[in-house]
């Protein structure tokens, strides 16, 4: 299995309509900084952006799958 360059993931453009749709930094910190974890603002932003990026990928995959199902029926 090929290793993933983690820095590459964070350098990818993220397609959002606006930052207004994202969870606030304060909300993300509240969720992430539990059980002794203490992420910096920069780390929280990177984690939040990475998660949004993964959601974009999942939604694209679901859309493509739904289109295949529609055309096969």
C-alpha positions in Angstrom: 0.0 0.0 0.0 1.4 3.4 -1.0 2.1 5.9 1.8 0.1 9.1 1.8 1.9 12.4 2.1 -0.1 14.2 4.8 1.2 17.6 3.8 -0.2 17.0 0.3 -3.7 16.6 1.7 -3.7 19.9 3.4 -2.3 21.7 0.3 -5.3 20.7 -1.8 -7.9 23.4 -2.6 -11.1 23.1 -0.7 -14.3 24.0 -2.5 -16.8 25.7 -0.3 -19.4 28.3 -1.1 -18.0 30.4 1.8 -16.4 30.0 5.2 -19.8 30.9 6.7 -20.9 27.3 6.1 -18.1 25.9 8.2 -18.3 25.1 11.9 -16.7 28.0 13.9 -13.2 27.6 15.3 -14.6 27.8 18.8 -17.1 25.0 18.2 -14.4 22.8 16.6 -12.1 23.4 19.6 -14.8 22.5 22.0 -15.4 19.2 20.1 -11.7 18.3 19.7 -10.1 19.5 22.9 -11.4 16.8 25.2 -9.8 14.1 27.2 -6.5 15.9 27.7 -6.1 16.9 24.0 -5.2 20.5 23.4 -4.9 21.4 19.7 -3.7 24.8 18.5 -5.9 27.0 16.5 -3.9 26.1 13.4 -4.2 22.4 14.0 -8.0 22.7 14.6 -8.4 24.6 11.3 -6.4 22.0 9.5 -8.4 19.2 11.0 -11.7 21.0 10.2 -10.6 21.7 6.6 -9.5 18.1 6.1 -12.8 16.8 7.4 -14.7 19.1 5.0 -12.5 17.9 2.2 -13.3 14.3 3.0 -17.0 15.1 3.1 -16.7 16.7 -0.4 -15.0 13.5 -1.7 -17.7 11.3 -0.1 -20.5 13.5 -1.5 -19.0 13.4 -5.0 -18.7 9.6 -4.8 -22.3 9.3 -3.7 -23.5 11.6 -6.5 -21.6 9.5 -9.1 -23.0 6.3 -7.7 -26.5 7.7 -7.7 -26.1 8.7 -11.4 -25.0 5.2 -12.3 -28.0 3.7 -10.5 -30.4 6.1 -12.3 -28.9 5.3 -15.8 -28.9 1.6 -15.2 -32.6 1.4 -14.4 
